[in-house]
Amino acid sequence: MQAQSTALDTLYPPLTAVGTPPPSGSCARLAGDFTDQATQQAVFDGDVDAPALVAAARRVCATCPVLRECRTYAEDSLDQFTFLAGRSAEERATGRRRATTTQHRRTIVGRMRAAGISSKEISFYTSYPLRSVEGDAAHLATAKAG
């Protein structure tokens, strides 16, 4: 019995080699505001970071039929150079750091709330903004209820 092929099966191999766009992606052909393939490829390879060209690349990604798969690949691959799924490697790394920081803060807030410490006291002792502590407490309560 042959396994059924998925979009990820098609997308991952072409994206493995940095600079090779997915065959069904919008970035695989000259698109949007780009005047030549070499410039477009340089932007997606992460070699050019001119604001107007990056904005053009974002517009290409926004209409791409494989954006979801590309975003999954971009997050899973930890690629450090390529512009993927409408985000630069630096933007993706910042998002990962922010998610890690948020998760750590929520763990601290959850433990302190479980110990009966008020949001104002948590904010005071941890130097976390009160608004963040209250938001984390609400998120944890929703997660616990669901």
Secondary structure, DSSP 8 states (H G I E B T S, - for coil): ------HHHHHHHHHHSTT---TTSGGGS--TT-SSHHHHHHHHTTS---HHHHHHHHHHHHT-TTHHHHHHHHHHH--SS--BTTB-HHHHHHHHHHHHHHHHHHHHHHHHHHTT--HHHHHHHH---HHHHHHHHHHHHHHHH-
